[in-house]
């Protein structure tokens, strides 16, 4: 397989200068003779930062004289800040031992030999306990390269008062999930008095492929082939064009905003919302007066496939690590049942270990049970292709263009062409 000379995580990212600190060799052994293992991960909300501090201190106390664990929390000041630093470290051969990556970027790093397989990092009983969705997202070319502590899902939130006023009952069983036509009809009936029928846009970046890919899957296709080698005939297939056309009709009919106001659903300005599992905690904590519910991700008409997105940040071991035994000890610690459970609790996302649900019993009760059900029954990770950066950026741009008047087939054809060109240039098998 062809490989890029230097790893490129995002096509739009250009590293013009080295990020401060990346040019210095990592400390491998400290003055106490301890093997130093370094983690890079994005900075997060206070509850998660506190979790990291507690767990690292506990690990270091237990492994005093042997291993010293340290973490660098990287502030994502803009969309590419984290990736810029990683790319600079790749160039300077100064990667951390453990690198947290977003799910679909696993393929990019794996294909470029930036990260190493984890298949022998955990015992079989541990691997059996991790959710299939998590293992699938971290898999490239038949090997597992990354594992995370939490999962994600997206479902359809709704304003109970607005639905009740319109005489609409939301589905409470997966087999009764609204079809696209039913969803559009509901959105149309609820669009009035300055309230949009639905909010379908999380952002105009990665949120678009993360959420909207499900419309392709439900309609019998996907963005790329199963092996990630081809986009033409998939993202721009007739089924794909139908999915894009349906989404565009929601915008053009005035049922959804191309530029939703901030917290559009939360503030009563949208009757429904395609939102992530993390919104449950936000709504419970910050919007106690909002009467809301959640139902399943809509399915395509005429026997569409029930589906929902999965994927989250996960830990990978880089090629630059020098003490794999120590790294294995750290990975087993971080992703133990207890630590996965407490991390998931702190961040209010579903855990990746099945056994954690025996402790986090709130996932057995509505509304969290619905996300758990989708995760177990209908979850699909984002496309596993080393050309994901091109695909993701291209798709996001294409959908915005479609929403503003560009022909769906024309826009999707360009995404397919650019993605396949990238794959064939850098990753296709040589003749």
C-alpha positions as CSV (number, residue, x, y, z in Angstrom):
1,X,0.0,0.0,0.0
2,X,1.2,3.5,-0.8
3,X,1.7,5.8,2.1
4,X,1.9,9.5,2.4
5,X,5.5,10.8,2.9
6,X,4.2,12.8,5.9
7,X,0.9,12.2,7.7
8,X,-1.8,14.7,6.9
9,X,-4.8,14.6,9.2
10,X,-6.8,17.3,7.7
11,X,-6.5,18.4,4.1
12,X,-7.1,22.0,5.1
13,X,-4.4,22.0,7.8
14,X,-1.0,23.5,7.0
15,X,1.6,23.4,9.6
16,X,3.8,26.5,8.9
17,X,5.7,26.5,12.2
18,X,6.5,24.0,14.9
19,X,4.3,24.2,17.9
20,X,6.1,25.2,21.0
21,X,7.5,22.2,22.8
22,X,7.3,19.7,19.9
23,X,10.9,20.1,18.9
24,X,12.2,18.9,22.2
25,X,12.8,15.2,22.8
26,X,10.3,13.7,25.2
27,X,11.5,12.7,28.7
28,X,11.7,8.9,28.6
29,X,13.2,8.2,32.0
30,X,13.1,10.7,34.9
31,X,15.6,11.4,37.6
32,X,14.0,8.7,39.8
33,X,14.6,6.1,37.2
34,X,10.9,5.8,36.4
35,X,9.7,5.2,32.8
36,X,7.8,8.3,31.8
37,X,4.6,7.7,29.8
38,X,3.1,10.8,28.2
39,X,-0.5,11.2,27.1
40,X,-1.9,13.9,24.8
41,X,-5.6,14.6,24.8
42,X,-7.9,17.6,24.3
43,X,-8.7,19.7,27.3
44,X,-12.2,19.2,28.6
45,X,-14.8,20.4,31.1
46,X,-13.8,20.7,34.8
47,X,-15.3,17.3,35.8
48,X,-13.1,15.5,33.2
49,X,-10.0,17.5,34.1
50,X,-10.6,16.5,37.7
51,X,-11.0,12.9,36.7
52,X,-7.6,13.0,34.9
53,X,-5.8,14.5,37.8
54,X,-7.3,12.0,40.3
55,X,-6.5,9.0,38.1
56,X,-3.0,10.0,37.2
57,X,-2.1,10.8,40.8
58,X,-3.5,7.4,41.8
59,X,-1.6,5.6,39.1
60,X,1.7,7.3,39.9
61,X,1.3,6.5,43.6
62,X,0.7,2.8,42.9
63,X,3.7,2.6,40.4
64,X,6.2,4.8,42.2
65,X,9.7,3.9,41.3
66,X,8.6,2.2,38.1
67,X,6.3,4.3,35.9
68,X,5.4,8.0,35.9
69,X,2.3,9.0,34.0
70,X,1.9,12.5,32.7
71,X,-0.7,14.2,30.5
72,X,-0.7,17.3,28.4
73,X,-4.2,18.7,27.9
74,X,-4.2,20.5,24.6
75,X,-6.7,23.4,24.2
76,X,-8.6,23.2,21.0
77,X,-8.4,27.0,20.4
78,X,-9.6,26.5,16.8
79,X,-10.8,23.6,14.7
80,X,-7.2,22.5,13.8
81,X,-5.2,23.4,16.9
82,X,-4.9,19.9,18.2
83,X,-4.2,18.4,14.8
84,X,-1.6,21.0,14.1
85,X,0.3,20.0,17.2
86,X,0.1,16.3,16.4
87,X,1.3,16.9,12.8
88,X,4.2,18.9,14.1
89,X,5.2,16.1,16.5
90,X,4.9,13.6,13.6
91,X,7.4,15.6,11.6
92,X,9.8,16.1,14.5
93,X,9.4,12.4,15.6
94,X,8.3,13.6,19.0
95,X,4.9,12.0,19.5
96,X,3.6,11.2,22.9
97,X,3.3,7.5,24.0
98,X,-0.5,7.7,24.0
99,X,-2.4,9.9,21.6
100,X,-6.2,10.6,21.8
101,X,-7.8,10.7,18.4
102,X,-11.3,11.3,17.1
103,X,-12.8,8.0,15.8
104,X,-12.7,8.4,12.0
105,X,-9.1,9.7,12.1
106,X,-7.9,6.3,13.3
107,X,-7.7,5.1,9.7
108,X,-5.6,8.1,8.7
109,X,-3.0,7.5,11.5
110,X,-3.0,3.7,11.1
111,X,-2.5,3.8,7.3
112,X,0.4,6.1,7.8
113,X,2.0,3.9,10.6
114,X,1.6,6.7,13.1
115,X,-0.1,4.4,15.6
116,X,0.4,0.7,16.3
117,X,-2.1,-2.1,16.7
118,X,-3.6,-2.8,20.2
119,X,-4.9,-6.3,19.6
120,X,-2.4,-7.8,22.2
121,X,-2.7,-4.9,24.6
122,X,-5.8,-6.3,26.5
123,X,-6.8,-9.7,27.6
124,X,-9.6,-11.5,25.7
125,X,-12.1,-11.0,28.5
126,X,-11.5,-7.3,28.3
127,X,-11.9,-7.1,24.5
128,X,-15.1,-9.1,24.9
129,X,-16.4,-6.5,27.3
130,X,-15.9,-3.6,25.0
131,X,-18.9,-2.7,22.8
132,X,-18.7,-3.8,19.1
133,X,-19.3,-0.2,18.0
134,X,-16.2,1.0,19.8
135,X,-14.0,-1.8,18.5
136,X,-15.3,-1.3,14.9
137,X,-14.6,2.4,15.0
138,X,-11.0,1.7,16.1
139,X,-10.4,-1.0,13.5
140,X,-8.4,-0.5,10.3
141,X,-7.3,-3.3,8.0
142,X,-8.5,-5.9,10.4
143,X,-6.6,-4.7,13.5
144,X,-7.7,-2.5,16.4
145,X,-5.7,0.7,16.7
146,X,-7.6,2.7,19.3
147,X,-10.0,2.3,22.2
148,X,-12.1,4.8,24.1
149,X,-14.0,5.1,27.3
150,X,-17.2,6.6,26.0
151,X,-19.5,6.3,23.0
152,X,-22.0,8.6,21.4
153,X,-25.3,8.5,19.6
154,X,-27.8,10.9,18.1
155,X,-31.6,10.8,18.3
156,X,-34.5,13.1,17.7
157,X,-35.4,15.3,20.6
158,X,-38.8,16.9,20.7
159,X,-40.7,19.5,22.6
160,X,-43.6,17.6,24.3
161,X,-45.8,20.7,24.7
162,X,-45.5,21.5,21.0
163,X,-46.3,18.0,19.9
164,X,-49.2,17.7,22.3
165,X,-50.7,20.9,21.0
166,X,-50.4,19.6,17.4
167,X,-51.9,16.2,18.4
168,X,-48.7,14.4,17.5
169,X,-47.4,11.4,19.4
170,X,-43.7,10.5,19.1
171,X,-42.7,6.8,18.5
172,X,-41.8,4.9,21.6
173,X,-40.6,1.8,19.8
174,X,-37.7,1.4,17.3
175,X,-40.0,-0.4,14.8
176,X,-42.3,2.6,14.9
177,X,-39.6,5.2,14.2
178,X,-40.8,8.0,11.9
179,X,-40.0,7.6,8.3
180,X,-38.4,10.6,6.4
181,X,-41.9,11.5,5.1
182,X,-43.4,11.3,8.5
183,X,-40.6,13.3,10.0
184,X,-41.0,16.0,7.3
185,X,-44.8,16.1,7.8
186,X,-44.2,16.6,11.6
187,X,-41.6,19.3,11.0
188,X,-44.1,21.1,8.6
189,X,-46.9,21.0,11.1
190,X,-44.7,22.3,13.9
191,X,-43.1,25.2,11.9
192,X,-45.1,28.3,12.9
193,X,-45.1,31.4,15.0
194,X,-41.3,31.8,14.7
195,X,-40.6,28.2,15.7
196,X,-38.8,25.9,13.3
197,X,-40.0,22.4,12.9
198,X,-36.6,20.9,13.4
199,X,-32.9,21.6,13.9
200,X,-30.8,19.1,11.8
201,X,-27.5,20.9,11.8
202,X,-25.0,20.5,14.6
203,X,-22.3,22.6,13.0
204,X,-20.9,23.1,9.5
205,X,-17.8,21.1,10.2
206,X,-17.5,17.5,11.4
207,X,-21.0,17.6,12.9
208,X,-22.5,17.3,9.4
209,X,-20.9,14.0,8.3
210,X,-21.3,12.6,11.9
211,X,-25.0,13.1,11.9
212,X,-26.1,13.2,8.2
213,X,-24.3,10.0,7.1
214,X,-27.2,8.1,8.7
215,X,-29.5,9.3,6.0
216,X,-27.3,7.6,3.4
217,X,-27.0,4.4,5.4
218,X,-30.8,4.3,6.1
219,X,-31.4,4.6,2.4
220,X,-29.3,1.6,1.5
221,X,-25.9,3.1,0.8
222,X,-23.0,4.9,2.6
223,X,-20.3,7.5,1.9
224,X,-17.7,4.9,0.9
225,X,-17.3,1.2,0.1
226,X,-16.9,-1.1,3.1
227,X,-13.1,-1.3,2.7
228,X,-12.9,2.5,2.5
229,X,-11.3,2.5,-1.0
230,X,-14.0,4.1,-3.1
231,X,-16.5,6.9,-2.7
232,X,-17.8,7.1,-6.3
233,X,-21.0,5.1,-6.6
234,X,-21.7,5.5,-2.8
235,X,-21.8,9.0,-1.6
236,X,-23.0,10.2,-5.0
237,X,-25.3,7.2,-5.7
238,X,-28.9,7.6,-6.5
239,X,-29.7,6.7,-2.9
240,X,-27.2,9.3,-1.7
241,X,-28.6,12.0,-3.9
242,X,-32.1,11.1,-2.6
243,X,-30.8,11.6,1.0
244,X,-29.2,14.9,0.2
245,X,-32.4,16.1,-1.6
246,X,-34.6,15.1,1.3
247,X,-32.4,17.1,3.8
248,X,-32.3,20.1,1.4
249,X,-36.1,20.0,1.2
250,X,-36.3,20.5,5.0
251,X,-34.3,23.7,4.5
252,X,-36.0,24.9,1.4
253,X,-39.5,24.3,2.8
254,X,-38.6,26.4,5.7
255,X,-38.8,23.6,8.3
256,X,-35.2,24.0,9.3
257,X,-32.6,26.8,9.5
258,X,-29.4,26.6,7.6
259,X,-28.0,28.8,10.3
260,X,-29.8,27.8,13.5
261,X,-29.7,30.3,16.4
262,X,-27.7,29.1,19.4
263,X,-29.5,26.5,21.5
264,X,-32.4,26.7,19.1
265,X,-34.2,23.7,20.5
266,X,-33.3,24.4,24.2
267,X,-34.7,27.9,24.0
268,X,-38.0,26.8,22.4
269,X,-37.2,28.1,18.9
270,X,-37.2,24.6,17.3
271,X,-39.8,21.9,18.0
272,X,-37.4,19.0,17.3
273,X,-33.7,18.5,17.1
274,X,-31.3,15.8,15.9
275,X,-29.0,15.9,19.0
276,X,-26.4,13.9,20.7
277,X,-26.7,11.7,23.8
278,X,-24.7,14.4,25.7
279,X,-27.7,16.8,25.4
280,X,-29.6,14.8,28.0
281,X,-27.4,16.0,30.8
282,X,-27.4,19.6,29.5
283,X,-31.2,19.7,29.3
284,X,-31.7,18.2,32.7
285,X,-29.2,20.6,34.3
286,X,-29.6,23.9,32.5
287,X,-33.2,23.7,31.1
288,X,-35.3,22.2,33.9
289,X,-38.5,23.9,32.7
290,X,-38.4,22.6,29.2
291,X,-40.8,19.7,28.7
292,X,-38.9,17.5,26.3
293,X,-38.6,13.9,25.1
294,X,-36.5,11.9,22.7
295,X,-37.3,9.4,20.0
296,X,-35.4,7.3,17.4
297,X,-33.4,8.6,14.5
298,X,-35.8,8.8,11.4
299,X,-35.5,6.0,8.8
300,X,-35.8,6.2,5.0
301,X,-39.2,5.5,3.4
302,X,-40.0,2.0,2.0
303,X,-38.2,-0.2,4.4
304,X,-35.2,2.0,5.3
305,X,-32.5,0.7,7.7
306,X,-32.8,1.9,11.3
307,X,-29.5,3.5,12.0
308,X,-27.7,6.0,14.3
309,X,-24.2,7.4,14.5
310,X,-21.5,6.2,17.0
311,X,-18.0,7.2,17.7
312,X,-15.9,9.3,20.1
313,X,-12.4,10.2,21.0
314,X,-10.2,7.2,21.7
315,X,-6.7,6.4,22.9
316,X,-4.0,5.1,20.5
317,X,-0.4,4.1,21.1
318,X,2.1,5.9,18.8
319,X,5.0,4.5,16.9
320,X,7.4,6.7,19.0
321,X,6.8,4.9,22.3
322,X,9.8,3.2,23.7
323,X,8.4,1.3,26.6
324,X,5.5,-0.8,25.4
325,X,5.3,-2.8,28.6
326,X,4.8,0.4,30.6
327,X,2.3,1.7,28.0
328,X,0.3,-1.5,28.2
329,X,0.1,-1.1,32.0
330,X,-1.2,2.4,31.5
331,X,-3.8,1.4,28.9
332,X,-5.1,-1.4,31.0
333,X,-5.4,1.0,33.9
334,X,-7.1,3.8,32.0
335,X,-9.6,1.4,30.4
336,X,-10.4,-0.8,33.4
337,X,-14.1,-1.3,34.1
338,X,-13.9,1.1,37.0
339,X,-12.2,3.9,35.2
340,X,-14.4,3.6,32.1
341,X,-17.4,3.8,34.4
342,X,-16.3,6.8,36.3
343,X,-15.1,8.6,33.2
344,X,-18.5,8.0,31.5
345,X,-20.3,9.2,34.6
346,X,-18.2,12.4,34.7
347,X,-18.7,13.3,31.0
348,X,-22.3,12.1,30.8
349,X,-21.8,9.8,27.8
350,X,-22.5,6.1,27.4
351,X,-19.6,3.9,28.5
352,X,-17.8,1.5,26.1
353,X,-17.7,-1.5,28.5
354,X,-20.9,-3.6,28.7
355,X,-20.1,-4.3,32.4
356,X,-20.2,-0.5,33.1
357,X,-24.0,-0.5,32.5
358,X,-24.4,-2.7,35.5
359,X,-23.2,0.3,37.6
360,X,-24.6,3.1,35.5
361,X,-28.2,1.9,35.9
362,X,-29.6,5.2,34.6
363,X,-29.0,3.8,31.1
364,X,-31.7,1.3,31.8
365,X,-34.2,4.1,32.2
366,X,-35.7,6.5,29.7
367,X,-34.4,8.7,28.1
368,X,-30.8,7.3,28.4
369,X,-32.1,3.9,27.7
370,X,-33.1,5.0,24.2
371,X,-29.5,6.0,23.4
372,X,-28.2,2.7,24.8
373,X,-30.7,0.8,22.6
374,X,-29.6,2.7,19.5
375,X,-25.9,2.1,20.4
376,X,-26.4,-1.6,20.8
377,X,-28.9,-2.2,17.9
378,X,-28.5,0.4,15.2
379,X,-25.1,2.1,15.7
380,X,-22.8,2.9,12.7
381,X,-19.3,4.5,13.0
382,X,-18.2,7.1,10.6
383,X,-16.5,5.8,7.4
384,X,-13.2,4.0,8.0
385,X,-11.0,5.3,5.2
386,X,-7.5,6.9,5.3
387,X,-9.0,9.6,3.0
388,X,-11.5,10.6,5.7
389,X,-10.1,14.1,6.0
390,X,-10.8,14.8,2.4
391,X,-14.2,13.1,2.5
392,X,-15.3,14.9,5.7
393,X,-14.3,18.4,4.6
394,X,-15.7,17.8,1.1
395,X,-19.0,16.5,2.4
396,X,-19.5,19.4,4.8
397,X,-18.8,21.9,2.0
398,X,-21.1,20.0,-0.4
399,X,-24.1,20.0,2.0
400,X,-23.8,23.7,2.7
401,X,-23.6,24.3,-1.1
402,X,-26.6,22.1,-1.7
403,X,-28.6,24.0,1.0
404,X,-27.8,27.2,-0.9
405,X,-28.7,26.1,-4.3
406,X,-26.1,23.8,-5.9
407,X,-27.4,20.6,-7.6
408,X,-27.0,17.7,-5.2
409,X,-25.6,15.3,-7.8
410,X,-23.0,17.8,-8.9
411,X,-21.9,18.6,-5.4
412,X,-21.7,14.9,-4.3
413,X,-19.9,13.9,-7.5
414,X,-17.1,16.4,-6.6
415,X,-16.8,14.9,-3.1
416,X,-16.6,11.4,-4.6
417,X,-14.0,12.5,-7.2
418,X,-11.8,14.3,-4.6
419,X,-12.0,11.4,-2.1
420,X,-11.1,8.8,-4.7
421,X,-8.3,10.9,-6.1
422,X,-6.7,11.1,-2.6
423,X,-7.1,7.4,-1.9
424,X,-5.7,6.3,-5.3
425,X,-2.8,8.7,-5.0
426,X,-1.7,7.8,-1.5
427,X,-3.2,4.5,-0.4
428,X,-4.2,2.3,-3.3
429,X,-2.1,-0.8,-3.8
430,X,0.6,-0.3,-6.4
431,X,0.5,-2.3,-9.6
